[in-house]
Amino acid sequence: MIDGSVYRYDNRPHENLKHMKSYPKHFHDGSDEEINEGEFSEDPKEILRAFFADHQSKNSSLRGENYKDDR
């Protein structure tokens, strides 16, 4: 969760998402209601890499472009 927003990869086969090309794989982008399809690898490591890369950029933009996390 970033600033109260929900970001998550989901592969639960929701009936109402059967129209999506990536079904059952989808992505919650800011809330449970904001659902996007995407290109998802079958390799769990690649899914995590892509997820964290996307969210690192989202997190950086929320904090400011020049923010560096030294943790």
Secondary structure, DSSP 8 states (H G I E B T S, - for coil): -BTTBEEEEE----GGGTTSTTTT-EEEEESSS-EE-----SSHHHHHHHHHHHHHHHHHHHH-TT-----
